Amino acid sequence: MKNRMTKTYEKYKDSGVAWIGEIPEGWKVYPFKSIFKTSKGLNITKADLTEKGIPVINYGQIHSKNNPGTRIIKELIRYVPEKYIASNPECLLPVGSILFADTSEDIEGCGNAVYIDQSDIIFAGYHTVVAKPNNSSNKYIAYQLLTDCWRSQIRSVVNGIKVLSINQKFINSTSIIFPPLSEQQSIASFLDEKCGEIDSLIALQEEMITELQDYKQSVISEVVTKGLDPNAQMKDSGVEWIGEIPEGWKVYPFKSIFKTSKGLNITKADLTEKGIPVINYGQIHSKNNPGTRIIKELIRYVPEKYIASNPECLLPVGSILFADTSEDIEGCGNAVYIDQSDIIFAGYHTVVAKPNNSSNKYIAYQLLTDCWRSQIRSVVNGIKVLSINQKFINSTSIIFPPLSEQQQIATYLDEKTQQIDTLITLKQQKIEELKDYKKSIIYEYVTGKKKV
């Protein structure tokens, strides 16, 4: 990254606003509503989206971790029919607009938005608040909206329990720092360059993480299908997705090893702050779910009453818990191995697989492989949401080494994957450091603490 001399402004003044403090002479503070006019996005749902049509940005894409906030990227785009141009022209986004998500599942996401940096036809989608500039808008403001200090205005007033609501009133009650236009442009240009450099370093770390994840996947696939002995005598498994397996290994139908059933017939509204632990499909799909063990992040809670009314949904150790839906093909087969005997429930949108006798973590590693999941992925159905039912799971096959080898393989993979995960964690820590540095750079320049 290029070195620049750090400069500050000659004179500062009190902004009169607590979250801002002092700002440079010549800078002003305006109410958000004096710069932008707010309105709602299209009154549609996910069901109204189409494969092609007019581009639209919905709240889900605004909350994407890949949304830079300062420009539109391809990943943010979905589509709606052209009919909305005639029926809802007020929901089209002129260049310079800011599009906010009007709900968030956590306080950090309150204020998430994207700056409309192009003049192509594009709609504000569902669960969004549109802020159209009264005159013109510069990307500088989009950078300001990324700061925690600006977002503190939203975060201090949002309401809701499980979902936080960010309405037009909250957004309009905020203030905006407003430097002279020439400085807005120079700050935005500087931050484009500086943040671009940081983003490149982050991308490099992410590439390394992807390579490590691919290596981890290859190690698991090789060992669970071929074993630990490179000199083992091989035989044809008789199953296409498996190919050859070591002598002494067998292949069984999944349904001969496990008995499947459904999780609790509940919704998110039935969850409580405390109670009996439960794992739902959303947590199974978490990127942090290792699949081979329960971690704290997977746990939510339900009332104790379900122990008496739904004991069949309790998970014995050795069970496998599958998510019964997925929004993409890669997530089909996502599951978690129950490695502890504590009381825990199978939650909503899940399929439980309880072992008929006993189950080893080796099987959980097998379920992580693309080759095993190919059995699920070839039969799932659905358009926007893919369904993974008991029939599909029961139709699969499982490689079954002798128990002693299962245990050896699981132990080996625990150690090997832990080594790889440690390297991945180091890369992730580096990414967090770079993100924090990026946030500090943005904050210092949009608030006038440093001068371009």
Wavefront OBJ file of the C-alpha trace (Angstrom):
o trace
v 0.000 0.000 0.000
v 1.162 3.498 -0.779
v 2.445 5.644 2.055
v 0.896 9.080 2.442
v 1.669 11.791 4.929
v -1.026 12.078 7.572
v -2.617 15.510 7.496
v -5.192 17.130 9.732
v -7.330 20.221 9.229
v -6.117 23.558 10.581
v -9.281 24.431 12.476
v -12.041 22.357 14.041
v -15.393 23.296 15.528
v -17.973 21.587 17.696
v -20.510 19.869 15.453
v -23.217 20.132 18.097
v -23.947 16.427 17.659
v -22.796 13.899 20.278
v -21.851 11.049 17.916
v -19.725 13.338 15.740
v -17.876 15.604 18.139
v -15.594 18.096 16.406
v -15.531 18.550 12.632
v -13.357 20.720 10.388
v -14.266 24.363 9.764
v -16.367 24.550 6.608
v -18.035 21.201 7.223
v -21.708 21.106 8.162
v -24.170 18.723 9.741
v -27.619 18.232 8.216
v -30.646 16.113 9.123
v -30.749 13.053 6.876
v -34.283 13.985 5.787
v -33.083 17.329 4.402
v -30.755 15.535 1.974
v -32.811 12.452 1.118
v -36.471 11.590 0.679
v -37.336 8.123 1.945
v -39.894 5.573 0.742
v -40.474 1.816 0.686
v -39.320 -0.749 -1.844
v -41.565 -3.092 -3.831
v -44.331 -4.836 -1.889
v -43.319 -8.303 -3.057
v -41.978 -11.561 -1.612
v -39.315 -14.047 -2.665
v -42.033 -15.884 -4.644
v -42.333 -12.904 -7.021
v -38.709 -13.144 -8.154
v -37.939 -14.496 -11.626
v -34.928 -16.002 -13.356
v -34.685 -13.018 -15.719
v -36.263 -9.587 -15.976
v -35.605 -6.217 -14.330
v -32.797 -6.137 -11.735
v -33.863 -5.756 -8.107
v -31.986 -5.585 -4.793
v -33.694 -7.086 -1.735
v -32.802 -6.905 1.943
v -31.155 -10.339 1.908
v -28.593 -9.216 -0.640
v -27.966 -5.950 1.235
v -27.036 -8.084 4.244
v -24.618 -10.168 2.150
v -21.106 -10.201 3.588
v -19.880 -9.410 0.075
v -21.904 -6.182 -0.224
v -19.307 -3.368 -0.179
v -22.014 -0.781 0.565
v -20.471 1.791 -1.771
v -21.354 0.202 -5.115
v -23.572 -2.399 -6.767
v -21.964 -5.760 -7.443
v -23.390 -8.657 -9.442
v -24.061 -10.760 -6.330
v -26.640 -8.233 -5.094
v -28.880 -8.587 -8.134
v -32.077 -10.623 -8.413
v -34.902 -10.133 -10.947
v -38.600 -9.239 -11.139
v -41.050 -9.103 -14.092
v -41.032 -5.992 -16.302
v -44.658 -5.224 -15.323
v -43.405 -3.426 -12.198
v -41.934 -0.612 -14.322
v -45.456 0.534 -15.167
v -47.102 -0.302 -11.835
v -44.354 0.778 -9.410
v -42.100 3.370 -11.061
v -41.571 5.029 -7.657
v -39.545 1.988 -6.598
v -36.933 2.479 -9.324
v -33.582 3.627 -7.966
v -31.958 6.728 -9.447
v -28.176 6.984 -9.307
v -27.038 8.426 -5.984
v -29.795 6.704 -3.981
v -29.113 4.736 -0.815
v -30.998 1.455 -0.314
v -31.333 0.212 3.280
v -32.441 -3.173 4.582
v -35.473 -2.487 6.788
v -34.878 -5.468 9.100
v -31.865 -7.149 10.651
v -31.366 -10.266 12.753
v -28.582 -8.627 14.762
v -27.563 -5.169 15.925
v -24.444 -5.152 13.719
v -26.588 -5.332 10.579
v -28.723 -2.321 11.535
v -27.850 0.345 8.975
v -26.699 -2.052 6.247
v -27.221 -0.343 2.906
v -25.896 -0.030 -0.633
v -25.131 3.087 -2.672
v -26.606 3.095 -6.173
v -23.601 4.011 -8.298
v -25.076 3.297 -11.741
v -27.915 4.663 -13.864
v -29.168 1.306 -15.154
v -32.795 0.452 -14.403
v -32.961 -1.269 -11.029
v -35.677 -1.745 -8.405
v -35.731 -1.431 -4.635
v -36.953 -4.866 -3.549
v -38.741 -6.326 -0.568
v -37.956 -5.255 3.003
v -36.051 -2.162 1.916
v -36.118 1.575 2.579
v -35.173 3.825 -0.336
v -33.402 7.147 0.263
v -33.457 9.248 -2.920
v -31.306 12.405 -2.945
v -33.185 15.709 -3.166
v -30.419 17.136 -5.359
v -27.358 14.948 -5.844
v -25.519 12.427 -3.731
v -21.846 11.495 -3.565
v -20.295 8.158 -2.662
v -18.715 9.942 0.312
v -22.051 9.580 2.117
v -22.078 5.843 1.430
v -18.700 5.581 3.144
v -20.046 7.575 6.102
v -22.950 5.127 6.463
v -20.439 2.283 6.906
v -19.091 3.743 10.150
v -20.155 2.510 13.570
v -20.472 6.100 14.778
v -23.103 6.930 12.145
v -24.889 3.613 12.693
v -25.020 4.257 16.445
v -27.931 6.579 15.664
v -29.890 3.679 14.163
v -28.775 1.057 16.667
v -29.889 3.153 19.645
v -33.521 3.293 18.495
v -34.266 0.056 16.591
v -36.882 -2.222 18.083
v -37.797 -5.871 17.911
v -36.835 -9.098 19.682
v -35.750 -11.743 17.184
v -35.859 -9.379 14.177
v -34.900 -5.713 14.492
v -36.939 -3.197 12.498
v -35.279 -0.210 10.804
v -38.057 2.083 9.574
v -38.095 5.370 7.670
v -38.636 7.356 10.879
v -35.414 6.011 12.411
v -33.408 6.726 9.268
v -34.873 10.221 8.887
v -34.016 11.057 12.508
v -30.276 10.665 11.847
v -27.744 13.347 10.976
v -25.194 13.433 8.159
v -21.770 15.117 8.126
v -21.546 17.235 4.980
v -18.154 18.544 3.816
v -17.888 20.840 0.768
v -18.597 18.897 -2.428
v -14.975 19.007 -3.618
v -13.833 17.411 -0.376
v -16.576 14.783 -0.527
v -15.300 13.779 -3.957
v -11.641 13.727 -2.936
v -12.419 11.676 0.204
v -14.485 9.193 -1.822
v -11.728 8.857 -4.439
v -9.071 8.367 -1.778
v -11.165 5.752 0.045
v -11.925 3.944 -3.224
v -8.186 3.558 -3.761
v -7.244 2.798 -0.155
v -10.101 0.374 0.464
v -9.393 -1.283 -2.890
v -5.837 -2.020 -1.727
v -7.083 -3.451 1.570
v -9.773 -5.482 -0.195
v -7.086 -6.997 -2.442
v -5.162 -8.154 0.636
v -8.368 -9.579 2.106
v -9.105 -11.386 -1.171
v -5.630 -12.938 -1.081
v -6.258 -14.312 2.422
v -9.652 -15.610 1.307
v -8.044 -17.417 -1.634
v -5.645 -19.103 0.776
v -8.568 -20.128 2.968
v -10.351 -21.621 -0.060
v -7.219 -23.603 -0.947
v -6.979 -24.914 2.623
v -10.673 -25.826 2.645
v -10.263 -27.676 -0.667
v -7.257 -29.521 0.746
v -9.245 -30.437 3.858
v -12.066 -31.754 1.684
v -9.675 -33.847 -0.403
v -8.046 -35.350 2.705
v -11.434 -36.327 4.143
v -12.669 -37.784 0.829
v -9.518 -39.836 0.307
v -9.401 -41.313 3.799
v -13.108 -42.125 4.261
v -13.284 -43.922 0.891
v -9.820 -45.541 0.701
v -8.709 -45.867 4.327
v -5.372 -45.135 5.982
v -3.395 -48.027 4.503
v -2.054 -47.046 1.043
v -1.158 -50.709 0.398
v -4.598 -52.103 1.195
v -6.063 -54.627 -1.255
v -8.955 -52.979 -3.100
v -12.227 -54.339 -4.478
v -15.114 -52.975 -6.531
v -17.767 -51.589 -4.189
v -20.509 -52.141 -6.756
v -21.681 -48.552 -6.211
v -20.947 -45.901 -8.849
v -20.232 -42.957 -6.548
v -17.798 -44.989 -4.449
v -15.738 -47.017 -6.926
v -13.153 -49.235 -5.251
v -12.932 -49.732 -1.496
v -10.531 -51.758 0.681
v -11.120 -55.475 1.160
v -13.120 -56.048 4.334
v -15.117 -52.852 3.901
v -18.838 -53.058 3.115
v -21.542 -50.847 1.659
v -24.954 -50.664 3.341
v -28.190 -48.795 2.596
v -28.442 -45.768 4.885
v -31.833 -46.993 6.126
v -30.283 -50.231 7.434
v -27.997 -48.261 9.771
v -30.262 -45.356 10.751
v -33.956 -44.794 11.367
v -35.149 -41.398 10.183
v -37.850 -39.080 11.526
v -38.746 -35.387 11.627
v -37.674 -32.718 14.097
v -40.008 -30.564 16.200
v -42.996 -29.055 14.401
v -42.207 -25.518 15.519
v -41.198 -22.163 14.026
v -38.710 -19.471 14.982
v -41.460 -17.867 17.080
v -41.402 -20.848 19.467
v -37.762 -20.299 20.426
v -36.928 -18.886 23.849
v -33.963 -17.152 25.450
v -33.377 -20.106 27.784
v -34.655 -23.654 28.091
v -33.817 -26.956 26.416
v -31.123 -26.793 23.688
v -32.332 -27.277 20.116
v -30.623 -27.287 16.720
v -32.596 -25.950 13.748
v -31.881 -26.051 10.031
v -30.518 -22.485 9.988
v -27.737 -23.390 12.408
v -26.958 -26.593 10.501
v -26.357 -24.391 7.442
v -24.013 -22.114 9.415
v -20.590 -21.800 7.796
v -19.126 -22.482 11.245
v -20.860 -25.858 11.632
v -18.046 -28.452 11.446
v -20.554 -31.251 10.828
v -18.694 -33.680 13.087
v -19.525 -32.177 16.476
v -21.863 -29.772 18.253
v -20.510 -26.284 18.865
v -22.082 -23.523 20.940
v -23.079 -21.489 17.877
v -25.499 -24.209 16.764
v -27.600 -24.049 19.915
v -30.926 -22.270 20.350
v -33.582 -22.990 23.013
v -37.194 -24.186 23.378
v -39.478 -24.535 26.430
v -39.099 -27.621 28.645
v -42.686 -28.697 27.838
v -41.455 -30.400 24.661
v -39.645 -33.067 26.699
v -43.030 -34.499 27.714
v -44.891 -33.834 24.459
v -42.176 -34.670 21.900
v -39.631 -37.081 23.422
v -39.163 -38.681 19.981
v -37.428 -35.467 18.838
v -34.662 -35.742 21.443
v -31.300 -36.616 19.925
v -29.348 -39.584 21.304
v -25.573 -39.512 20.977
v -24.485 -40.849 17.596
v -27.467 -39.369 15.733
v -27.113 -37.345 12.566
v -29.277 -34.226 12.159
v -29.898 -33.019 8.596
v -31.339 -29.729 7.363
v -34.415 -30.651 5.303
v -34.184 -27.652 2.979
v -31.399 -25.705 1.300
v -31.273 -22.551 -0.793
v -28.456 -23.953 -2.945
v -27.220 -27.299 -4.183
v -24.006 -27.073 -2.141
v -26.006 -27.081 1.104
v -27.920 -30.250 0.243
v -26.720 -32.845 2.734
v -25.616 -30.373 5.411
v -25.827 -32.126 8.767
v -24.309 -32.314 12.229
v -23.179 -35.360 14.213
v -24.481 -35.498 17.796
v -21.314 -36.165 19.756
v -22.651 -35.555 23.253
v -25.254 -37.163 25.513
v -26.737 -33.921 26.877
v -30.460 -33.369 26.320
v -30.932 -31.670 22.963
v -33.806 -31.425 20.487
v -34.015 -31.752 16.727
v -35.569 -28.421 15.707
v -37.617 -27.107 12.827
v -36.922 -28.105 9.222
v -34.732 -31.037 10.210
v -34.517 -34.762 9.531
v -33.243 -36.934 12.381
v -31.233 -40.099 11.666
v -30.954 -42.214 14.840
v -28.556 -45.192 14.741
v -30.127 -48.638 15.037
v -27.131 -49.830 17.073
v -24.231 -47.406 17.417
v -22.727 -44.717 15.234
v -19.169 -43.466 14.880
v -17.924 -40.014 13.924
v -16.376 -41.673 10.853
v -19.838 -41.585 9.242
v -20.132 -37.864 9.956
v -16.882 -37.307 8.068
v -18.234 -39.404 5.182
v -21.344 -37.192 4.990
v -19.086 -34.151 4.462
v -17.785 -35.483 1.140
v -19.067 -34.351 -2.234
v -19.123 -37.959 -3.423
v -21.579 -39.008 -0.687
v -23.667 -35.855 -1.139
v -23.916 -36.481 -4.873
v -26.593 -39.050 -3.971
v -28.706 -36.314 -2.355
v -27.938 -33.621 -4.901
v -29.016 -35.784 -7.839
v -32.570 -36.210 -6.506
v -33.472 -33.045 -4.555
v -36.326 -31.001 -5.916
v -37.526 -27.425 -5.690
v -36.921 -24.128 -7.464
v -35.975 -21.422 -4.990
v -35.733 -23.802 -2.001
v -34.486 -27.367 -2.398
v -36.206 -30.066 -0.330
v -34.232 -32.911 1.274
v -36.759 -35.426 2.609
v -36.415 -38.703 4.492
v -36.958 -40.727 1.313
v -33.931 -39.110 -0.367
v -31.727 -39.685 2.678
v -32.870 -43.275 3.103
v -32.128 -44.028 -0.566
v -28.413 -43.318 -0.090
v -25.623 -45.781 0.622
v -22.958 -45.687 3.337
v -19.417 -47.069 3.220
v -18.889 -49.178 6.327
v -15.344 -50.200 7.338
v -14.755 -52.457 10.354
v -15.436 -50.568 13.583
v -11.747 -50.432 14.574
v -10.893 -48.755 11.249
v -13.798 -46.328 11.593
v -12.390 -45.218 14.926
v -8.831 -44.943 13.570
v -10.008 -42.874 10.607
v -12.106 -40.572 12.820
v -9.171 -40.037 15.188
v -6.791 -39.343 12.284
v -9.210 -36.879 10.689
v -9.874 -35.121 13.999
v -6.149 -34.400 14.259
v -5.556 -33.622 10.577
v -8.559 -31.350 10.140
v -7.696 -29.549 13.378
v -4.277 -28.684 11.924
v -5.891 -27.331 8.762
v -8.581 -25.470 10.732
v -5.857 -23.792 12.818
v -4.247 -22.431 9.634
v -7.663 -21.289 8.394
v -8.290 -19.523 11.716
v -4.999 -17.631 11.397
v -6.031 -16.447 7.917
v -9.439 -15.426 9.232
v -7.809 -13.448 12.044
v -5.685 -11.633 9.470
v -8.842 -10.807 7.514
v -10.476 -9.391 10.653
v -7.403 -7.236 11.312
v -7.549 -5.891 7.747
v -11.284 -5.215 8.068
v -10.725 -3.335 11.327
v -7.980 -1.302 9.656
v -10.313 -0.527 6.761
v -13.040 0.604 9.174
v -10.612 2.884 10.998
v -9.411 4.442 7.726
v -12.991 5.133 6.628
v -13.902 6.613 10.018
v -10.880 8.916 10.186
v -11.447 10.472 6.761
v -15.258 10.753 6.623
v -15.317 12.450 10.023
v -12.475 14.826 9.229
v -10.000 13.409 11.766
v -7.558 13.120 8.869
v -7.319 15.083 5.660
v -6.695 13.711 2.175
l 1 2 3 4 5 6 7 8 9 10 11 12 13 14 15 16 17 18 19 20 21 22 23 24 25 26 27 28 29 30 31 32 33 34 35 36 37 38 39 40 41 42 43 44 45 46 47 48 49 50 51 52 53 54 55 56 57 58 59 60 61 62 63 64 65 66 67 68 69 70 71 72 73 74 75 76 77 78 79 80 81 82 83 84 85 86 87 88 89 90 91 92 93 94 95 96 97 98 99 100 101 102 103 104 105 106 107 108 109 110 111 112 113 114 115 116 117 118 119 120 121 122 123 124 125 126 127 128 129 130 131 132 133 134 135 136 137 138 139 140 141 142 143 144 145 146 147 148 149 150 151 152 153 154 155 156 157 158 159 160 161 162 163 164 165 166 167 168 169 170 171 172 173 174 175 176 177 178 179 180 181 182 183 184 185 186 187 188 189 190 191 192 193 194 195 196 197 198 199 200 201 202 203 204 205 206 207 208 209 210 211 212 213 214 215 216 217 218 219 220 221 222 223 224 225 226 227 228 229 230 231 232 233 234 235 236 237 238 239 240 241 242 243 244 245 246 247 248 249 250 251 252 253 254 255 256 257 258 259 260 261 262 263 264 265 266 267 268 269 270 271 272 273 274 275 276 277 278 279 280 281 282 283 284 285 286 287 288 289 290 291 292 293 294 295 296 297 298 299 300 301 302 303 304 305 306 307 308 309 310 311 312 313 314 315 316 317 318 319 320 321 322 323 324 325 326 327 328 329 330 331 332 333 334 335 336 337 338 339 340 341 342 343 344 345 346 347 348 349 350 351 352 353 354 355 356 357 358 359 360 361 362 363 364 365 366 367 368 369 370 371 372 373 374 375 376 377 378 379 380 381 382 383 384 385 386 387 388 389 390 391 392 393 394 395 396 397 398 399 400 401 402 403 404 405 406 407 408 409 410 411 412 413 414 415 416 417 418 419 420 421 422 423 424 425 426 427 428 429 430 431 432 433 434 435 436 437 438 439 440 441 442 443 444 445 446 447 448 449 450 451 452
